[in-house]
Amino acid sequence: MIVEHDFCVGIRDINYMRELTNTSLLAYFEDVACMHSEIAGFGINDMEKTKRTWVLLEWRIEVKKRPLFNDTLKVKTWSRKIDKFYAFRDFEIINKNNEIVAIATSKWLFIDIEKGKLIKVGEDVSKVYEQENKSVFEEKDLPKFAEPTEFSKEIEYKITKNMIDVNNHLNNIYYMDIVKECVPEELFTNEVNQFEILYKKEIKLGETVKALYTKTDEFDYVTIKSNDKKIVHAVIRLKNKG
């Protein structure tokens, strides 16, 4: 099953160059993924009944052509593979000229919300998502990368109420807002077109986190840690131009 929805890039979705931001891009992906789960019967409105929810583990994003203000976009998603405890979901964004302007793949866990534990995705769940044999990247597995060991900059960031999601955690899309506060000015003013996010540990309301930045020849990294730096919450890898 391929689920699709049309979005118009609004004023809240853009930066000062009138370009769709990566935070808004992730919000589009999140919205259409939730639509698919609502159709399948395992969405947000079903949580009280099913006692199940999906938790996002990883993103890989590539923007081929940056959408602009007032562009009409068709966002598509589908379940690509379900393997025991993990589910893989892909995305495409298509503009009015029928061009694919962005692609993404993601990895999710299925969680028992009463016990707070991951559970195996059963055949009954797998069946209703109607998997598609289609992958947006040649490499079907998400890239593996580790947290850097040295950093050139760090900031503190306070988590506020407007950033909290239905699971009472920091919403996945707002990790990119923390990244923007930490990276050099040129990465703030120019949205990065290729990036990956590895979520490690949820962040809760009121927590103060540390965002630590480092640069290599190929990538810029932001590692988000607890205030005492003992817990790694997420590692974000941004493809740079050298």
N, C-alpha and C positions, 0 to 999 in steps of 0.2 A: 504494500500500500504506500503510495506517495501522497503526502499531505502538503497542500500549498495554500498560501495566503498572500494577498497583496498589501503592501505598505507604501505610503507616501512619505518621503523623507521630509520631516517637519523641522521647525526652527529649533526645537529642543534636541534634535538628533545630530546637529552639525557643529563644526568648530568655526573659528573666525574666517577660515578660507571657504566656507560654505560646503565643506566636505562631511560626509557621514563619518562619525567617530567610531572607533573600535568598540567603545562601550555600547553605543546604540546598535551596532552590528550584532554584538552578542545578545542584546535584548531581543532583536528580531528572531535570532535563532532560538532563543529560549522560549519565546512566545509560540512559535510554530511547533516546537517539540512538545510543549504542553498541550497544544491542540490535538496532536496525534494521540497522546496518552488519554485525553478526555474521550476520544472516539473509541479507544481500545478498552476503556473502563478502568483504567488505573491512573487517572489524573488527579488533580488537586481536589476536585469536588467529590472524588471517590475515596479519599484517604480515611475518612471516619468509618466507612464500611469495610474497606479492604485491609486497613492497617498496614498498608504498603506505600512506599514512595521510592523515587529514583534519586540517587545522589551522583552528581557529576564528578568524574575523576580527572579527565584530560580533554584538552582542546588542541586541534591543529587548524589554523586559519590561513588562508591565502586570498588576498584581494588582488584581482587582476586589473580592475578598473574602478577607481574610487567613485562611488555615487555622490551626487551633489544635491543640494536643496531642491525640493519639489520633484525629484525623480520618482517615478512609480516603479516599484520593484516587486517581483514575484519571488517569494521565498519558499523553497521546496525542502522537504525532509523525508527520510525513510529509515526504517530499521534495516541495517545492513547485515548484522550477524548477532546472534545471541549464543554465548558460550558459557555454560554453567552459571557463574556468578556475575558475568559481565555482559553488557549489551553495547553494541557499536551502532552509532547513528551518524549518517552523512547529511550534508546540506548543499544546496545550490541557491544562488541569487541571480535572477535573470532580469535584465532591464527591458524597456519598451521596444528596443531594437532586437530583442531576442538574443542578446549577448550574455554569456555567463560572466558576471562581474566579480563573483566571490564564491569560494568553495570552503567547506569545512568538514572535518570528521571529529567524532567525540566518543568518549568511553564512559559508561555509567555502571553504577552498582545498584542492586535491588535491596531495599532495606525494610526490615520489620520495625515499624516505628514504636511499637509497644516495648519490644525487647532491646531496641537500639542496636540490632545486629544485622549483618548482611545475610541474605538467604539466596539459595539457588533459584534461578529463574526456571520455573516449571514449564512443561509443554503447553499447559493451558494459557500461560502468559505469552509465551513465544508465538503461539498460533494466532492470537488476536492482533498482534502487531504486524502480521503479514509481511515478512522480510522480503527485501528486494535484492537481487543479485547484481548490484551496481555499486561501484566505488568511485569517489571523486578523485582519489589519489592512486597512483600506481602502487605505492607501498601501502598495503592495507593495514599494517600495524602502525600505531602511533610511534613517533620517534622517542628513543630513550635518551634521557640526559639527566645529569646530576646537578645538585646545587654547587655553585662555585665555593672555593675555600678561602678566597681573598676578595676584599671589597674596597672600593675607592670612595664610597659615600654611603651615608645612612641618614634616614629621617625617622621621626616618630609620626604615627598617624592614629587619630582617635576615631573609633567606629561609632557612628551616630544612628539614631532611630530610623531615619529615612533609608538606610542602607540594608535593613534587616528583611529577610524573606519569610515565606510561610512556614519554614522549618526553624525559625528563630535563629538563623545564622546569617552572616554577611552574604548578601546575594552575589552569585557568581560573577555577574557583570561588573560589579564595583571594584573587583581586584584591578581592573585596568585603570580606574581612577587613581588608585594608590600608586600604580606604576608611573602615571604621568607626573605625580608629585616628586618622584624620585629620580627620573632620568634627566639627562642634559636637555637644554632648551631646544636643540634641533629635533629631538625626538618628541618633545611636547608639541611643537608647532607643526610637525609633519607626521601624520599618522603612519605607523609602521604597517607594511602590507603583508608581511609574513611573521607569524608568531605562534607560540605554543604556550599553554598553561598546564601546569601539573599541580592539582589540588592535593594537599597532604592532610590537613587538619582544619576543621571548621573554626571560624572566628565568630565570637558572640558579641552581643550588644554591650557597649561600654568598655570593651577591651582596647588597650592601646598597643599597637604593633610597631615593629621596626621593619622598615623597607631598606634593603641593602643592595647597592648597585655595583656592578662591575662590567667591564668591556673586554672582549677578546677580538681577535682578528675578524671573526665571522659573526659573532653574536653580541648583543647587549643582554645582560641578565639582571632581573630584580628578584631577590629572594625575600619573602615576607615571613618574619619570625615573630614569636611572642616578645613581649617587652624585655624579658630577661634573656632572650635569644636561645632558650633551651628547646623550644618547639618550632619546627618548620611548618608554616601554614600553607605556603605555595611557592612554586618556582616558576617564573615567567621568562621565556627566552624569545628575544626579538631579533629577527634577521637584520643585520646591518649591511651597509654598502662598503665595508672595509675600513 
